[in-house]
Amino acid sequence: VSRAASTIIGGLTQKMNRKQAAEFSFFLAVPTMFAATVKDLYDNQHLLHADNITTLIIGCAIAFIVALLAIKTFIGFLTNHGFVVFGYYRIALGAIILLLLEFGNGIQIL
C-alpha cells in the first residue's frame, strides 16, 4: 500500500469525501518531500556551483507547475470516477510483478 493510498483511505474513514481525502493526502506529502529535498541538497552540496543554480531553480519551478497540474487532474478524476480504476491497476501491477518474479529468468525488479 502506498503512502498516498493509506492517507486517502485514512481520510475516507474519517468521513471525508474523495476530493477532501486526496487533497489531505497531497498536503501530508509536502513536509516529507520538502525534508527529502533539503537532505538531498545537503548530501550533494559539493555538486552545487554558481553556474548551475539557475538551471536548478528553473527545473524546480517547472516541476512545481507540472506537479500542480498533475494534482489538479488527479483530484478531478477522483471526484468524477472514484478509486476503482486505481484498484484494478494495483491488482494488475501486483500480478505482473509476481509473474516476473516467478518466471522472469533473472529479470530484476528494483
C-alpha positions in Angstrom: 0.0 0.0 0.0 1.4 3.4 -1.0 1.6 6.4 1.3 -1.0 8.1 -0.8 -3.4 5.2 -0.6 -3.0 4.8 3.1 -3.6 8.6 3.8 -6.6 8.7 1.4 -8.1 5.6 3.0 -7.5 7.2 6.4 -9.2 10.3 5.3 -12.2 8.4 3.9 -12.5 6.5 7.2 -12.8 10.0 8.9 -15.9 10.8 6.8 -14.0 13.0 4.2 -15.3 12.9 0.6 -12.9 11.6 -2.1 -11.7 15.1 -3.1 -11.0 16.1 0.5 -9.2 12.8 1.2 -7.0 13.2 -1.9 -6.2 16.9 -1.0 -5.4 15.8 2.5 -3.0 13.2 1.2 -1.2 15.7 -1.0 -0.9 18.2 1.8 0.6 15.5 4.1 3.2 14.8 1.4 4.5 18.3 1.3 6.6 18.2 4.5 8.1 14.8 3.6 9.0 15.9 0.1 10.5 19.2 1.4 12.6 17.3 4.0 13.8 14.9 1.4 14.8 17.7 -0.9 16.7 19.5 1.8 18.5 16.3 2.7 19.4 15.6 -0.9 20.7 19.2 -1.4 22.7 18.8 1.8 24.1 15.4 0.8 25.0 16.7 -2.7 26.1 20.3 -1.9 29.5 19.6 -3.4 27.8 19.3 -6.8 26.1 22.8 -6.5 28.0 25.6 -8.2 27.1 29.1 -9.1 26.8 28.3 -12.8 24.1 25.6 -12.3 21.9 27.3 -9.6 19.9 29.0 -12.3 19.2 25.6 -14.0 18.2 24.1 -10.6 15.8 27.0 -9.9 14.2 26.7 -13.4 13.9 23.0 -13.0 12.2 23.3 -9.6 9.8 25.9 -10.9 8.8 23.7 -13.9 8.5 20.6 -11.7 6.3 22.6 -9.3 4.0 23.7 -12.1 3.7 20.3 -13.6 3.0 18.8 -10.2 0.2 21.3 -9.6 -1.3 20.3 -13.0 -1.0 16.6 -12.2 -2.6 17.0 -8.8 -5.5 19.1 -10.2 -6.1 16.5 -12.9 -5.8 13.6 -10.4 -8.3 15.2 -7.9 -10.7 16.0 -10.8 -10.5 12.4 -12.0 -11.1 11.0 -8.4 -14.0 13.4 -7.9 -15.7 12.1 -11.0 -14.6 8.5 -11.2 -13.5 7.3 -7.8 -10.8 4.7 -7.0 -12.0 1.7 -8.9 -9.5 2.2 -11.8 -6.6 2.5 -9.3 -7.7 -0.7 -7.5 -7.6 -2.6 -10.8 -4.3 -1.0 -11.7 -2.7 -2.1 -8.4 -4.0 -5.6 -8.7 -2.8 -5.9 -12.3 0.6 -4.5 -11.5 1.0 -6.8 -8.5 0.1 -9.8 -10.6 2.7 -8.8 -13.3 5.4 -8.3 -10.6 4.6 -11.7 -9.1 4.7 -13.3 -12.6 8.0 -11.7 -13.4 9.5 -12.8 -10.0 8.4 -16.3 -10.6 9.1 -16.7 -14.4 11.4 -13.8 -15.1 14.5 -15.8 -15.6 16.9 -13.4 -14.0 14.9 -10.2 -14.5 15.5 -7.9 -11.5 12.8 -5.6 -10.3 14.1 -2.6 -8.4 
